[in-house]
């Protein structure tokens, strides 16, 4: 079974940057079709960015121009570079397959807190 592991979160000030990582333990999972999600406090989890067929990336309007999805050369780790962070980016961030696919078990996520 695939275990998704997110890391890289933390506390930053408005305007700061963080880079999140997503990798797997156990069964290897391809990273050609993956996505980042986030769940703000008291809200439901929703899609932030989706990678399709290894080369097409769609971003939520709220993060477009500030967040960038990438992968390492071995395609075993996916990253989310987050720049110009805002307090409304505060959330637990998760990676998983794209919304149209049956998700793998969700990992614990990584907390991102942006102070004003």
N, C-alpha and C positions, 0 to 999 in steps of 0.2 A: 504494500500500500504506500502511496506517495505521502510523505510528510512535508508540508510546506513550512519553510522557516523564513520569517521576515526579521530584519535587523536594521540598525542604523538610526533609529529614532532618537529623539532627545528634546531638550528644551532650548529654544533659540529665541532671539528677539525679532521683532518685525523687521523685515528686510534681509534676514539671514538666510542661510542655505543649509540643506542637509542632503545626504545621499542615502537612500534606502536600498537594501539588498534583499533579494528573494532567491532562495536556493531550496534544495530538497534533501531530505534524508530518506534512506531506505530505497524504494524503487525510483529509478531515474525517470524523470519526466522531461519530455521535449519542451523547449521554450520557444517554439515557433508561433504558438497561439497562447498568449497569456495576457493577464490584465492586472492592473492595480485598482484596488477599491479602498474606500475609507469610510469610517463610521464616526461621525462627530458625537460629542456627548449628548445623550438623549435622543439621538436620531437613528434612522436605519442606515445600514451600509449601502453605499452606492458606488457606481463605477467612476473612476478617475481617468483611466487611460487604458486602451486596449491595443495590443500588438497582434497583428493578423498576418499569417503566412511569413512571418519573420521579417517583414519589411514595411508593412503599412501600420501606421500608428494613428489612432484617433484619441483626441483629448476632450475632456469635459471643458465647456466654455470657461468655467471658473479658473481653470489652471493653464489654459492655452497660452503659450508664450513664456510661461514660467517653469513648467515641469517638462522633463525630457525622459523618455524611456529608452533604455539601451540594454545590450546584453554583452557578456564577455565573449571572447573568441571561441571558447569551447561550447558556448550556448548552454551552460549549466547554471548560470546566474543571471538574473535580470535586475536591473537597477532603475531607480526613480530618482533622478536629480531634481531637486526642488530648490528653486531660487526665488528671491523676492518674497519670502514667506509672509503670510498675513495671519492675524489671529483667527480668521475663519478657516484656515487650513488645519487648525487644531483638530486632531482625530486619531483614532487607531487605524493604521494602514495595513492592508492585507494584500497578498497576491493570490491569484487563483486563475483558473481557466477563464476564457471569455464568457460573457453572460449567456450566450446561446448554447453553451455546453454544460453538461452535468458537472457540477463542481467537485473537485477533490475535497477531502476533509479540510476544513479551514484551520489554518495555523493560529497561533496566539496573537499574531499581529505585532506591530511595533508602534509605540505611542509617540506622536509628534505633538509638541505643545509650543505654540508661538505666543510669546508675551508681547503686550502692546507697550 
